[in-house]
Amino acid sequence: MLHIHNGDSTATTLREFGFHGEHVAFQEVLMAGPTPASLSGDKWMDVRAKFLSEEYDLKLDDCKRDLLKQEATLQRFSEYDEIILWFEHDLFCQINLIYLLGWFSKQPLDKTRLSLICIGEFPGVKDFRGLGQLTGEQLASLFDGRHEVTEQELRLASRAWAGYCSANPEAIERLLEEGTSALPFLESALRLHLARFPSLRNGLGRIENKALELISEGATGFKSLFPRFAAAEPVYGLGDSQLWNELKRLANGREPLLNINGMADSNHFNDASFELTETGRAVLAGERDFIEVNGIDRWLGGVHLGDETLWRRDPQNSRLSRRA
């Protein structure tokens, strides 16, 4: 029996609890960086390893080795009588989940049972953020509630992953119009993903706007900003490293929106503090546009946002349109 967890925390908790089976963490951040539909195999590994090494200040060879090791673990699925996927409701988890379900949809499962545990709440936990909050006993109690993944779930996940990797984000909008009820948390996650596209109002997505808003309200240190952001936007499932990378992007460019102080290097961002620049205050107020000021070169799933491929989100109707 192989348990594939949404992160190291739950894998470690159940391993130390002595829960039967082999426990591994799926260590990818597919909600961030390029996931172009045109790539597969070694080219896919190269692109993802390059992104992860640059984004998280890691060694390229280490990233590629870890991704190849993870792929090798997946390829051994037929050695197990059952594979159990442990995930939750937020965007971080849902994107990784549709990748895995899409991957398994292409495999001949034969005698291997593929099961899913995916929750958005837990009895007695008022402010449920994720599986990492739970004790070994609480996690173990979820096991009997697992269900065998259905063909409908596999088909939907495969389509959702293809839409996420498409160069045209309207593929996701079409999928949402058709319905995603087979995976109950997918609709919310995909709408959160679309809300990351730059707004027509100021060129920033929902995450950046919320971060700037919280800083303007006094959360000027990362140690105070991160918990306030996590409380305001728990459905994104961002860890501290992901939020830090979003903030770094706002602090770079011809006209930074933020000044970052008190940080020796990228491994000590907990000591950082922020102040809005004049441009940052103007962008937050909708008086200036981040992209007009600084340009854009960014991937959101399979969409590469640049001078010739710029998609914007209308905050009035939440629809995307391609803009010059």
Secondary structure, DSSP 8 states (H G I E B T S, - for coil): -EEEESSHHHHHHHHHHT-SSEEEE----TTSEE--TT--HHHHHHHHHHHHHHHTT--HHHHHHHHHHHHHHHHTGGGSSEEEEEEESSHHHHHHHHHHHHHHHTS--TT-EEEEEEES-BTTBTT---GGGS-HHHHHTTGGG-EE--HHHHHHHHHHHHHHHSS-THHHHHHHHH--TTSTTHHHHHHHHHTTS-BTTTS--HHHHHHHHHHHTT--BHHHHHHHHHHH-GGG---HHHHHHHHHHHH-SSS-SEEEES-SSGGGGGG-EEEE-HHHHHHHTTSS-HHHHH---EEEETEEESSSSEEEE-TTT--EEEE-
